[in-house]
Amino acid sequence: LPISSADWGIVGWSMGGTCAVDLTVMHPELFSSFVDIAGDTGPNAGTKDQTVARLYGGSEAAWAQFDPATVMAKHGPYQGVSGWFAISTDAPKKFNMPHSEGAVGLGGRDADGMPTDQTQAANTLCGLGKAKGITCSVVPTTGRHDWPLATQVFTAALPWLAGAIHTPGVQPVPLPAGAPVAGV
């Protein structure tokens, strides 16, 4: 049988989660489903200006080609694309960020004002995705931004992903209801 994009999914943790979203929205002809485990809103090497300078040679146009929000806005409606955005529920206190108090996910901002809150990232990207036809859910998971969380989420998400990409012998499983997505 020929393999189609409906048969491929991608999973990533932290910046790999960002890449999973990015690859899927950039190439829906290759990937139909993704699991983003505590990823960022987009490629991140500091502030936006630092990221553009460090990763894209100072080119805003090059940066925009890899910014999931920009890519989704330009793409138009997606068909048959789905995603699981996992967020950690325990904000690490070791970063000693005063504005992370009460935050869910990594929380807060770094010294240069770069948002590092995966909850905000997940809500933003899922909201934008839903507006463009992507079926997605933001799923809170107890844990910190660490490998045990990644393992826990991968274990929970794998049955959904396997069904979503039509793994032989695996029945489709609906996305968990997850947390409400702001603005949607």
N, C-alpha and C positions, 0 to 999 in steps of 0.2 A: 504494500500500500504506500502511496506517496505521503510524505510527511509535510504538514503545513504549519503555519505559525500557531495554529490552535494546539499543536502538539508540543510546544516549547514554552517553558517558563524559566524564571530566573529568581534566585534568592540571594540577598546580601545583607550583611550586618554592618552597622555604622556607616562609614563612607561607602562600603559595598552595597548597603541598602539604597543609598542615593544613586549609585550606579545601576542597580536593578530597575529602579523607576526610570532613570534616564534612558537606558537601553530600550526598555519597553515602549516608552512614548516616542522615542526617536525612530524605532524600528518595529512598529506593530505588525509589519509583514514577516518578522522573524520571531517575535515573542507575543504571546497573548496574555500571559499572567505573570505577576511578580509578587514577591514577599519582600517588603522593606522593613528590616528590623532596626529601628531606632536610627534612621538615616537623617540627613540634613535636607534643607530645602533645595540645595543644588551643590555643585562643586564648591569646595571650600578650602582655601589656603590662607585664611585670615579674613579681613574685611573684604567687601566686594572689590574695592580698588586694588587691594593686595592680591586677591585671587585673579583678577583680570591681568595684572602685571606679571604675577608669578607663573600662572598656568597658560595664559593666552597671549603673551608678548605685548600686553597693553591694548589688545584689540577687543573692544566691547562687542563687535560683531561676532568674533570667534567665541567669546564667552556666551553670547546669546544662543549660539548653535547647540550648546550643552546645558543650558539652563532649562530644567523641566517645565517651569511655568511658561517660559517664552515658547518652548517647543509645542506644548499643548495648545497655547493660544493660537499659534500659526497653523497647527495641523488641521483643525476642523474636527468634525465628529469622529470619534473612534467607534469601531464596531467589534464586539467580541473580546474586549480587553478588560481584565479585572486585576485588582490588587488588594493585598493585605498589608496595611500599615501597622506595625507593632510598635507600641510605645512602652517605655519602662515607667513604672509608677513611683519609683523611689528616686528622688533627686539626690545625687551624691553631695554630701556635706564637705568632702575633702577639698573641693575646689574653692571653698570659702568665698562664694560669690554672694554678696548681700542681697542682690535682687532675685536670687533663686528661691528665697523663702516662699513656701507655699506652691512652688511650681511643680508641675508634673513633667516627667521626662528629665533630661539633663538640666534644663532650666537656665535662666539667666542670660548674661552676655559676657563675652570676654573683655579684656582690658581695652580693646579697640572698638567695642560696641557691636561686635558681630553676634547676631542671634545664634544661640547654640541650643535652642529648645526643640527637641525632636517632637514634642507634642504639637507645638505650633507648626512645625514643618509638615507633620502628617496631616493635620487638619487643613492646612493650606493646600497641599498637593491633592489630597482626596477631594476637597471641595472643588478645586479647579478641574480635576479629572471627572467628577460627576457631571459638571456643567458641560463637559465635552463627550459624554457618553461612556466613560469608564465606570464600571461597577467596582466599588471599593468600600472598605471598612477600616476604621481606626480602632485597633484592638488593644486596650490596656493590658499589660502583663506585669505581675508583681516581680520586681527585681530592679537591679541597677544596670547601668550601661556596661555590661561585662559579658564574658563568655558563657557563664551559666544562664544568663537571660537569653542570649542568642540560641543556646541549645534548647532551652524551654520553648521558645517561640518556634524554632524549626520543627520540633517534635509536634507541637500543636498545629502548625500550619501545613505540614506535609500531606496529611490526608486531603485537605482542601485542594492544595496545588496539584496533587496527583490526579484527582478527579477533574480539575479544571483543564488539565492538558491531555485528558483522555487516555490515561495510562490503562493498558489492557487489564481487565479484571477489577478495576477500581470504580466504584460508583461515585458520581458527583456528590459533593458535600457543599451545602450553602456556606457562604461567608458568614462568620459570626456577626451578630448585630453590631457589636462594638460600641464605641462611645459616640455621642452625637457630634457631628462635624459642624463647626461654627459656620454660619452663613449659608448653610444648605438646607 
